[in-house]
């Protein structure tokens, strides 16, 4: 993170996740503070995204976008977003939702998907989410099950509005 850039959320939150609760195994060992040689895990910053979009997400206080930057390449190689919803029927309790989970070709094979999922799962616990959900293709269910996620009996429906 460059000195003059604003992070989407306080970077100390990533340092404060309780990594001892992590259920994934990494070989070689990696963590949010040590994601691998030449890599940095950090919040999304102003220089990473269109300023208006960044400001909108930051202002809500409910977006936790993390990225892995390859400092040797000078580019983001992985990203995922935790969005917090305040659920009316649960007295405004927090529900976390993981979205925008992407690993670039340059980031593949470095356990970055596992690192991002573990970090956001632990961050959701730190933020007191009563549950965390995500959507995935059927062929990816096995990956998420390794982290304790289960297939819900609820059905996901989609309606795309025409422009």
N, C-alpha and C positions, 0 to 999 in steps of 0.2 A: 504494500500500500504506500503510495507516494505521500509525502508529508502534507501537501495541500489538498488532498482528497478527503471527502466526507464518507464514512462508512454508513451502510444502511441501518445497522444497529451496532450497539456497543461491542467491540471485538472481545472485551473481557468475558462476555457470555460464553464464547467458545473455549476459553481457558478454564472456565468454571464448571463445564459439564463433568459429571462424575464418570470418568473413563473406566473406573473399576467395575461399573455395572455393564460394561460392554459385553455382549454375548458372542461377538464374531471373533474368529481367529485369523490373524494376519501373519503371513510368512513371506518375506521378512516382516518384522514388527513395524507397524506404522500407527500414528495417532493424529488427532487434530493439530497438535503442536509439532509433530514430526511426520509429515505426510510422505516423505521420500526425498531423495536427493534432487535439489533444484526446484522443489515444489513448496508452495505456501498455501495453506488453507486459511481463508479470510472471508469477511463479509463482502458483499458486492459494494463497490465504491462509485462515486460520481463519475469517474472517468471510464467506467465499464459500460455505461448504458446511456441512452438518450436522457438528458437532464430532466425533462418534464416527466417522463415515465418514472425515473428514479425518485424524484421529489414526491410524486403521488404515492408511490409505494412506501416510502420512508415516513410520510406524514401520517399514514394510517396506524403505524406502529404494530401492524399485524403481519408483516412480511419479514421473513428471515431467509434471505437469499445468501447462500454460501457458494464460494467458488474455490477451485484449486487453480492457482496460476503457476505455470512453468516459467520461472524467472529466466531460465537460459533461452527460451524461445520468445519470452516477452508476451505470452498470450495465455488466456484462460483455456484450460484443457478439460475442465469438468465443472458442473454446476447442479445445484438442486435447491428447491425452495420449500420452506415450511410456512404455511399460511395458517394463521390462527383465526378461528371463527368463534364468536361468543353465542352460544346456543340458548335461545329464549326458553325452550322447554326444559332446560337443565339449569335454570336460574342464572343464566349468562356464564355458565361454566365453559371452559375453553376446550375446543376440539381442534386438533392439529390435522393438517392435510398436506401431504408431500406431493409436489408437482414439479414440472420443468426439470426433470431428472435427466441430464444429458452428459455423456462422456464422449469427447472427441476421439478421432482416430489416434491422435498423438498421446492421449491419456489412457488408452486401453492397455490392459495387461499390467497395470500398476496398482490394482486393488482400490482404485479411487471410488468406484461405485459402492463398494462395501464401506469405505471410509465415510462417504457422504451420508449414506443411509444410517450408519451407526451414530454419527454425530448428530444428525437431525432427530433421530429417535431419542437420544439422551437429552438433547436440547428441549424437546417437547415435554419430557418429564420434569426438567428444571423449571419450565414455564407453567407447570401444573395443568397440563392437558389431561382430561379424563380419558381420552382415546386419541389415536392417530390413525388416519386412513390414507390410502393411496389407490390409484387405479393402475392396472397394468394389463398387458396382453396375456392370454392364457399360458403361452409358452414361457412367460417370465415369472410365473407364480412360484416355482421352486426356489428361485433366487431369494425372493422376499420371505419365504417360509423359514429360511436359515436364520432369520433375524427375529423370529417369533410372530411374524404376521400370519394371519389365517384368512382363508377365503370366507367372506361373509355370506350369509344366506340372503342378504338384501340384493336386489338386482339393480344394476346401474343402467339407467336409461339416458338417452341423449337426443336432443332436438337442436339441430343447427339452424340458426336463423339465416335466411337468405339476405344478401346485401343488395 
